[in-house]
């Protein structure tokens, strides 16, 4: 405040110490190693990092999953270590303090109800999604269902064949680590709102089962994301659904992950508003911060609508807060967004044009 030497009324402009909302990271993975208790490993930014800290007892699938994560575009991960008799919750809890956006447990076959535990963990935290994996083999496909239903879980089938660590043989394993790498690759190249699908899997030589288009249709309708081999396009992730009920707004992986991204980014980006006077000036500043952030996301193609009004709305005023809210220091802001959903079914309507054009008549 400026120094005033004479009595009088002085007017000075002040501004809230607001700052732009920045998008949070979405590409860090968390792996749970079911081998033996040990310290949290990470952050690891390459497979070479993993090899420097790895011990011989880190499991059968985990080293290959971590390698597949980095081969497919992964950039950063953490690994928690639990003994086979430990509850999976303890391994997941070890990742709580990290900015992890996707979790998986490549060696979970010995853990009872591992899928339900992972889904419940993600639903409780609301800041990450889990990649579930199927047992091997699955017979018959006609009755195959995801082991847990949640908008915070995705489930992939079948298993993949990859070279062993020493390159001397081929190993069949679940695809979770490789798919987590595809998530990170898609986030970096296109954005978290893009479907991590129709992308070739690096480091994969074959599948445990070649699925037909009919198999894909059957499984996809149940929330099973398939991996398919195409003669000229390689082995690709061919699904982007969560395992939730089909009538849910969150049946697509990119929609759920976009909402996590938006919620976490706004929550972190509005920390400056805590303890500010809860009145119209603060409400306007909050609306402005969120609007600027969502406008940038909309311009990048994450939201529907040809105008911002079609893509999102923000309300933060006396219609969103009661007197009880104000008396108890609660600022309530209502935000609605219209995410773009994946084009799963590209339909071409083609017909034969039988009308023969006539020459224009001369006048």
Secondary structure, 3 states (H helix, E strand, C coil): CCCCCCCCCCCCCCCCCCCCCCCCCCCEEEEEEECCCEEEEEEECCHHHHHHHCCCCCCCCHHHHHHHHHHCCCCEEEEEEECCCCCHHHHHHCCCCCCCCEEECCCCCCCCCHHHHHHHHHHHHCCCEEEEECCCCCCCHHHCCCCCCCCCEEEEECCEEEECCCCCCEEEECCHHHHHHHHHHHHHHCCCCCCCCCEECCCCCEECCCCCHHHHHHHHCCCCEEEEEECCCEEEEECCECCCCCCCCCCEHHHHHHHHHHHHHHHHHCHHHCCCCCCHHHHHHHHHHHHHHHHHHHHCCCECCCCHHHHEEEECCCCCCCHHHHHCCCCCCEEEECECCCCCCCCCCCCCCCCCCCCCCCC
